[in-house]
Amino acid sequence: MGYVVSATWTAQPGQEDVVLDAIEKLTPASRQEPGNRFYQAYQDPSEPATFRLFEIYDDEAAYAAHGASEHFKQYALDQAIPVLASRERAFFETIG
């Protein structure tokens, strides 16, 4: 089974470019993590402040390693998250 994370990041007004830049830098590094199976961010053009991230890891430990990585600290914790109006996460397991 895979450990699935569905995250929604909503940027504060005027901070959309900061969040987009962070996601563009975070994505390739996250995809290279040993326990990462899938990492895709997306944005609805009609809601430019809202960013969604869909991630699949081998297990919860691999997700924890992602959260402890230097690239997550640099681009998520230090760059994007401080300029978010809201941050939501939901966790699931794959079937089959």
N, C-alpha and C positions, 0 to 999 in steps of 0.2 A: 504494500500500500504506500501511497505517497501522502505527504503532509502538505495540504493546500492552504495558502494564505491569500485572501482577497482584501486588499487595502484601498482605501479612498483617502486621498489627500486633497484638501481644498485650500487653495492659496488665499492669503489676505489680498484685498484689492491692491492692484499695482505690483504684486509680487509673483505673478504668473511666470515671468521669464526666469526668475531666480530658481523656482521649483523645477521648471522644465530643464534648465541647465543641469541641475543636480541629478535629475532622473536620467538625462542623456549620458552623464558620466558614471552613474551608479550601475546602469544596466549591463554594459559589457563586462565589468568586473564581477558582478553578481552571477552572470551566466558562466563564468569560469570557475566558480566555487565547486569543489568536489561533490558536495551533496545536492547541488542544484540540478533539477531536471528541466525546469522551464521558468522563464522570467520575462514577462511582457507588460510594459506600461502602455496605457492608451488614454486618449483624451477625446471628448466629444466636442467638435468645433462650436456647437451651440452653447457649451458650458466651458469656456476656456480656463476658468479657475479651478475646475475639478479634474483631478488626475486619478486614474485607477491603475492599480498594479495587481497582476495575477501571477502568483508564484507557486511552484511545486518543488518540494524538497524530498529527499529520500525518507526523512523522518524528522521528528521535532528537534533532535539534536543538531541536525544539519541547518535547520532554521535558526537555532540559537547561535550556531557558528556564524551564520550570515549577519545576525545582529551584533556580534562581537568583532566583526571584521573591520579593518582599518578603513576600507572604502565606504562601508556603511556609516562609520563614525564621521568621516570627512564630508560625504555628500548628503546623507540623510540627517544625522543628528546635528551637525554643525552648520549646514547650509540650508536645507529645505525645511526641516521641522520648525525652526525658529520663526519662519514667516508663514506658517500655516494658520488658517482660521480654525480648521478642524482636521482631525486624523482619526479614521476608523479602521479597525481590522476585524476580520472574521476568519476562523480557522476550521478546516474540514479535513476529512480523509477521503482518498479516492476509493472507488469501488472496483474490485477486480483487477 
